[in-house]
């Protein structure tokens, strides 16, 4: 009987240790959101410091950056090529988050977010996706858009009418 009890205690202890280890190694939603916020803050900071390597290291090799112009739908390589002259001059861009919402999937390896930014263009909105691969978070997709007050939209539509028609004529339909 004593041997049976001893074996039971050992098995239960072993199980409890493994459960505790799993719980300690499982990231919480709060820690994932903290990591996402840190990554994005560091990414924006790297741009404001014209830190080319620091900026692009945060992006996945297959990431996409969509800018404010209709032609700006870039792979990471294309975006690097476009951005390099700005970083080389020591003047990239400075986006400061005013607010950010971060969401996490059930598997805790995928994050999507939106952020309101203050920029040289005024208030902008950024949104994107982060993915965790091999225990490292990377930016997979980022979209930057200029916020336009509803009362001003007609003036903006008129202002961009010419460039829109030129752009649309280049798209194969």
C-alpha positions as CSV (number, residue, x, y, z in Angstrom):
1,X,0.0,0.0,0.0
2,X,2.8,2.4,0.9
3,X,4.5,1.7,-2.5
4,X,1.2,2.5,-4.3
5,X,0.8,5.7,-2.4
6,X,4.4,6.7,-3.1
7,X,4.0,6.1,-6.8
8,X,0.8,8.1,-6.8
9,X,2.6,11.1,-5.1
10,X,5.5,10.9,-7.6
11,X,3.1,10.8,-10.6
12,X,1.0,13.7,-9.3
13,X,4.1,15.7,-8.5
14,X,5.5,15.1,-11.9
15,X,2.2,16.2,-13.5
16,X,2.0,19.3,-11.4
17,X,5.6,20.3,-12.3
18,X,4.9,19.9,-16.0
19,X,1.7,21.9,-15.8
20,X,3.4,24.6,-13.9
21,X,6.2,24.7,-16.4
22,X,3.7,24.9,-19.3
23,X,1.8,27.7,-17.6
24,X,5.0,29.7,-16.9
25,X,6.1,29.3,-20.6
26,X,2.7,30.2,-22.1
27,X,2.6,33.9,-23.0
28,X,-0.4,35.8,-21.7
29,X,-2.5,38.1,-23.8
30,X,-1.2,41.0,-21.8
31,X,2.5,40.0,-22.4
32,X,1.8,39.5,-26.1
33,X,0.2,43.0,-26.3
34,X,3.1,44.5,-24.4
35,X,5.6,42.8,-26.8
36,X,3.6,44.1,-29.8
37,X,3.5,47.6,-28.4
38,X,7.2,47.5,-27.8
39,X,8.0,46.2,-31.3
40,X,5.9,48.9,-32.9
41,X,7.2,51.7,-30.7
42,X,10.8,50.6,-31.5
43,X,10.0,50.4,-35.2
44,X,8.7,54.0,-35.2
45,X,11.6,55.1,-33.1
46,X,14.1,53.5,-35.6
47,X,12.6,55.5,-38.4
48,X,12.7,58.8,-36.5
49,X,16.4,58.1,-35.8
50,X,17.0,57.1,-39.4
51,X,18.2,53.7,-38.2
52,X,17.8,51.7,-41.4
53,X,18.9,48.3,-40.0
54,X,16.9,48.7,-36.8
55,X,13.8,49.7,-38.8
56,X,13.8,46.9,-41.4
57,X,14.9,44.2,-39.0
58,X,11.5,44.4,-37.4
59,X,9.8,43.5,-40.7
60,X,9.4,40.0,-41.9
61,X,11.2,39.1,-45.2
62,X,7.8,38.7,-46.8
63,X,6.2,41.8,-45.3
64,X,4.2,44.4,-47.2
65,X,4.0,48.1,-46.6
66,X,1.1,50.1,-48.1
67,X,1.7,53.8,-48.1
68,X,-0.7,56.8,-48.5
69,X,-0.2,57.0,-52.3
70,X,-2.2,54.6,-54.6
71,X,1.1,53.4,-56.1
72,X,2.6,52.5,-52.7
73,X,2.0,48.8,-52.3
74,X,5.5,47.5,-51.6
75,X,7.2,44.3,-50.7
76,X,9.9,44.7,-48.0
77,X,12.6,44.8,-50.7
78,X,10.8,47.5,-52.7
79,X,10.1,49.5,-49.6
80,X,13.8,49.2,-48.5
81,X,14.9,50.5,-52.0
82,X,12.4,53.4,-51.8
83,X,13.3,54.3,-48.2
84,X,17.1,54.0,-48.4
85,X,17.8,57.5,-49.6
86,X,15.8,59.0,-46.8
87,X,17.6,57.0,-44.1
88,X,21.0,57.7,-45.8
89,X,20.3,61.5,-45.4
90,X,19.6,61.0,-41.7
91,X,15.9,62.1,-42.2
92,X,13.4,59.3,-42.5
93,X,10.1,60.0,-40.8
94,X,8.7,60.4,-37.3
95,X,5.4,58.8,-36.5
96,X,4.3,59.1,-32.8
97,X,1.4,56.9,-31.6
98,X,-1.5,58.7,-30.0
99,X,-3.4,55.5,-29.3
100,X,-3.2,51.8,-30.3
101,X,-5.5,48.8,-30.2
102,X,-3.9,45.4,-30.3
103,X,-5.7,42.1,-30.8
104,X,-4.4,38.5,-30.4
105,X,-5.5,35.2,-32.0
106,X,-6.3,32.1,-29.9
107,X,-3.0,30.4,-30.9
108,X,-1.1,33.5,-29.7
109,X,1.1,33.7,-32.7
110,X,-0.7,36.3,-34.7
111,X,-1.5,39.9,-33.8
112,X,-3.4,42.6,-35.6
113,X,-3.5,46.2,-34.6
114,X,-4.6,49.8,-35.5
115,X,-3.0,52.9,-34.3
116,X,-3.6,56.7,-34.5
117,X,-0.4,58.6,-35.3
118,X,0.8,62.1,-35.3
119,X,3.1,62.6,-38.3
120,X,4.5,65.3,-40.6
121,X,1.3,64.8,-42.7
122,X,-0.9,65.5,-39.7
123,X,-3.0,62.7,-38.1
124,X,-2.6,59.3,-39.8
125,X,-3.9,55.8,-39.1
126,X,-1.7,52.8,-39.3
127,X,-2.9,49.2,-39.2
128,X,-1.2,45.9,-39.6
129,X,-0.4,42.4,-38.7
130,X,2.4,40.8,-36.7
131,X,3.4,37.2,-36.8
132,X,5.4,35.2,-34.3
133,X,7.8,32.7,-35.9
134,X,10.6,30.9,-34.1
135,X,9.7,32.9,-31.0
136,X,10.3,36.3,-32.7
137,X,7.6,38.8,-33.6
138,X,7.8,40.5,-37.0
139,X,5.7,43.0,-38.9
140,X,4.0,41.1,-41.8
141,X,1.8,43.8,-43.1
142,X,1.4,47.6,-42.5
143,X,-1.0,50.1,-44.0
144,X,-0.6,53.8,-43.5
145,X,-3.5,56.1,-44.3
146,X,-4.1,59.8,-44.0
147,X,-7.1,60.7,-41.8
148,X,-9.5,63.1,-43.6
149,X,-12.3,64.7,-41.7
150,X,-15.7,63.9,-43.2
151,X,-16.5,67.6,-43.7
152,X,-13.3,67.9,-45.9
153,X,-13.7,64.9,-48.1
154,X,-15.3,66.7,-51.0
155,X,-12.3,69.1,-51.2
156,X,-9.9,66.1,-51.1
157,X,-11.8,64.2,-53.8
158,X,-11.5,67.3,-56.1
159,X,-7.8,67.7,-55.2
160,X,-6.9,64.2,-56.2
161,X,-9.2,63.8,-59.2
162,X,-6.4,64.4,-61.7
163,X,-3.9,62.1,-60.1
164,X,-6.5,59.4,-59.6
165,X,-7.4,59.5,-63.3
166,X,-3.7,59.2,-64.3
167,X,-3.2,56.3,-61.8
168,X,-6.3,54.5,-62.9
169,X,-5.3,54.7,-66.6
170,X,-2.1,52.7,-65.7
171,X,-4.0,49.8,-64.2
172,X,-4.8,46.8,-66.4
173,X,-8.5,46.1,-66.3
